[in-house]
Amino acid sequence: MNFNFVVTRQYLLKSHTNFTITNLANHLENISHDTINRYLRTESLNSEDLWRNVKEEFVSNTEAYLIFDDTVINKKYGHNIELARRQYSGNEHQVVHGIGIVNCVYFNPQNEQLWIIDYRIYDPDTDKKTKIDHVEEMILNAINNKKIPFKTVLMDSWYATQRLMGLIDNLGKIYYCPLKSNRLVDDTRGAEKYKKVQDLNWNESEKKSGKIIKIKGFPRDKKVKIFWATVSANRTEYIVTNDLTQSSKDDVEFESQTRWKIEEFHREVKQLTGLGFCQCRLRIIQKNHIACAMLVWNFLKRFASKIGKSIYQVKHGLLSKYLTDQLKHPSIKMKVI
């Protein structure tokens, strides 16, 4: 048997609790741990390989969304892992030692399908790039290289910068993103000083239809529309958009809920593909493991859609088949004393 990335992806697809190279080697005939390690050090997968696999069954739509956010793979016991660094994790609400990944998912509202089409590993010590740089690259890559249609960009408050919002404006696209409550804005057209978003006054009409504001640091003539939106039973957000014709709070809340599709992806790729379980120290092996996990998620998602099941049902169904077989033909038989 020859070892290659197909074997690695098949392993991440079928395994449930242990995703290490050692465990993989233990379940292959005539393939050692060193052989696998050597292969993963000399070959290289990246986001372009992901796109080459995705585009074969990718279904675009002119009303589609590009959704951006980052996630952190916690490596609190892996201080010698080259890609790991201290950074803030929104999931854990604190600074952790881990690997940061900035992701771009494509959501087609017509068929309600979701694809991970691009990603960047946050590694400023090597490439000197910020997370803002990565998102900018992926937006331009989607348009200039992938040439895929989309209408709206959704992103987290971390990416609500003049640089990205201006880029999306210039591309003729719409954006929706939350502002942090302490962001300084002006809703008086210069009559008063800037104030924190949380200190804005809202009349009944503005609560329903939003209000025009200027964000501090943005060009003088650049205005956005802000909505005080309810995103869950006990949580509200200040959502801004460059679509100044938007006048429905309900529509804005719908857009905000669509943004959580990327959190759906983050949860599934971590729980079902072993994304965070590679223990290797080398940067290249970690990158290859991440790429394989992304490819496995895309495969699982498409397969689940075709057979009308959830991605969790597909993954856990593998264990269900094993249990059924063992109950019929147990490899270890219980003896009654």
N, C-alpha and C positions, 0 to 999 in steps of 0.2 A: 504493500500500500504506500502510495506517495502522499506526503503531507502537503497541504496547501490551505489557502484561506477558506475554501469551501468546507473543509473539515472543521475549521475553527468556527465558522458560522453555524454549521450543523450541531456542533457541540453546545454553543450558546443557546440555540433553539431548543435542544432537548434536555439540557441540564436544568435543575431546579434550585439547588442550594449551593453547590460548589462549582465555581467557574474558573478555577485556577489551572495553570498549565500542568502542574503535577497531577491533578485529578484527570485531566485530559489524557496525559501519557499513560496513566494507569488503566485506561479503558481502550487503548489502541494496541493492536498487535504489531510488534516489531518496530514501533516508533517510540523513541526515548524522549525524556524531558529535554535533553540537550539538543536533540534534533529539532524539536519544536521551537525551542528558544533561539537556535541558530537561524532558523527560517524567519522568525518574526523580527530578528535583528537586521536581516539583509533585504527583506521585501518591505514595501511601503504602500499603505492605503491612505487615501485622504478624501476630502469632500467631493472632489471631482469624480472619484470612483463611485461614491454614493449616487451622484446625479446620473452617471452612465447607467446605473441599475434602475433608478427610479423612472427615468424618462420613457422607458419602454412601455409602461402602463400608466403613465401620468396623464390625467385628464384636466386640462386647463379651462378657465372660464373668465370672461371679461369682467365679471362681478366679484372675482375672487379676492381673498385677503392674503397679504404677507404678514405674519405675526412673528415678532422678535422678543426674545427674553433669554436670560442666561440661567444656568443651573450649576451647582457646585457638587462635585463628587467628594464626599468627606474622606480624607486620608489621615485621620488623626493618629493612626499608628504607623503611618508610612512617611516618616520625616526624611527618608533618604530617596524617596521617589522624585525624579528630576522635574516633572511637570507640576508637582504640588507646591503650593505657596499659601501664605495666609491671606484670606480674602473673606469678604462678607457673604454669608449665605442667607438669602431671603427665606428659605425653607426653615432654617434653624434660628433665624433672627439674631445671629451673632457672627463674629469673625471665627472662621474655622481654617484648619489646614487641609487644603484640598485642591482639586483640579477644576478650573472653571471652563465651561463650554458655553459659547454664545450660539444660540440656535435660531434657525429660520424655518418655520413651517408654512405650508401653503394650504389654505382651506378653500375648497370649492363648495359654495353654498347651494349649488344646484343639486349635486349628488351627495352632499354632506360628507365628502371624503377629505382626509387629512394626510399630508405627506411631509416628511422631513426632507427638505430639498437642499439644505446647505447648513454648515456649521463652521465655527472657528474655535480653536482651543486657545484660551487666554494664557499667553506665555510671553509677557512683556520683556522678560530678561533676554529672550532670544530674538523676537521680532520687533520689539520696541512699540508695539501697537496697543492702543486702548480698546476697551469694549465698544466705544463709539466708532473707532476706526473700523472694527470688524463689521458692525452693522452697516455702515456706509458702503463697505466693499460688497457686502452681500446684496444690498439693494441694487447697486450698479451692475453687479454680476447677473442678477435676475433679468435685468432689462437688456444689457448689452451682449451678454454671452448666452444665457439660457433663452432669452427672447420669449419669456412667458408673460401672458397678460394678467393684470390684476388691477383692482380699482382702489383698494384701501390698505393702508398700513396701520397695524395695531402694535403698540409697544408699551412697556412699563415706564413709570415715572423717571427711572434712571436715564432713559434715552430721550426724555423731553427736553432736548437741547436745541438752541437756535440753529446749530449746524445741521442736525438731522431733519428738523422740521422745515428748514429752508430748502434743503435738498429735495424733500418730498414735494414741497410747493413747486419748485422749479421743474420737477418731472411731471407735473399736472396730476398728481395723485392726491387722495384724501387721507388724512391721518386722524386717529383718535388715540389719546393717551392721557393718563391721569397726571395731575400736578401734585407735588407734595404740599401739604397744608401751610408750610412756612415760605413758600415761593412768593416773591414780591410781584404784585400786579397793580394795574391802574384801571378802574372802570369809570373814571370821571373825565376822560379825554384831556388829562393834564391839569385839571382844576385843583386836584389835591395830590398829596404825596403818595408814593407807592405804599401799599399795605399788604400784609400777609393774606393769602387766599382765604384762610380760615376767618379773617376779620371782615370779609366782604358782607355787605347788606343785600338782602334779596327781597324784592317785593313778590307778590303772588304770581304776576305775569312772568317774571324772570325765573321763578322756580319751575315753571312749566316749559318755558321756551328758551331759557338761557340768556346770557348777556355778553356783549362785546367787551373785551379787555385788551390791554397791552401788557405783555410780560416784560419785566425789567431786563435790559440787555439786548432786547430785540430791536430791529430797525424801527425808526419813528413811525413809519406808515404801515408797519406790520401788525395787524390785529387778528385775534383768534376769538372763537366763541367758547364760553365756558358754561358747563352744566353741573349742577349739584345733584349727582345721581346716586340712587340706591343700588348697590351691587349685591347685597345679601340682606338677610333679616336684621342684622345688627351692624351693618357697615355701609358707609357712604364714601364716595370719591368725588373729587373735582376733576371732571373730564373736559379736556380742551380739544377742539377740532378746527381745521382750517376751512371747513365747509360752513361759511357764514350764512348759507341759506337754511341750514339745519334749525328746525324750530320745535322739535319733539323730544322731550325728555325720555319718553318711552323708547324711541328709536336709538337714542344715545346709550341707554341702559342695555339695549340689545347688542349694540356694538361692543360694549364693555364685556358682556357675557361671552361674546365670541372670542375675545382675547384670551379667555381661560382655556381655550382649546390647546394652547401650548403647555399649560400646566398638566392637562390630561396626558400629553405626550411625555412630559418629564416623569410623571408618576409611573407610567407604563414601561418606559424604557429602563428605568431604574429597577423596577420590581420584577420584570420578566426576561431581561436579556443579560443580566450580570454586569451591567455597565460599570458599576463601581467596585467590582471584585477582583480586578487584576492587581496582583501584588508585585509585579516586576518593577524594578527601579528605573530601567532605561526609558528615556523619552519616546523612542521610536516604537517600542513594544506597547507602551500605554496608548500611543496614537493609533496603532493598528487595532488594539482591542476596542477602543472607542468606535472606530470606523465599522468594525464587524458588528458591534452591538446596534449601531444605527441601521445597518442593512438588515439585521434580523428583525428589528421592530417594524420596518417597512414591509417585510415579507409577511410577518404575522398579521399586520393590520389588513393587508390586501386579502390574505387567505381567509381571515375571519369574516371580512365583508362578503366574499364570494359564497361562503356557506351559511351566512346568516347568523353568525354567532359573535359573541364578544371576544376580544383578544385574550381575556382571562380564561374564558371557556376553552379556547383552543389550546392554550398552554397547559392548563390544569387537566385537560382531557387526556394528555399523554400519560399522566399518573393514573387516571381513571382506567385506561386500557390496561396498564400494568397490573393494577389491583384486581381487575376482572380476571385476567389471565392467571394470576397467582391463586385466586380463590378456586378456580377450576382445576389448575394444575400446579399446586404449591411446590416450590423448589425446596422448601423446608416444611415438613409436615409435623403438625402438633400431635403429640401422643397423649391419650387420655389414660390417667393412672387410676 
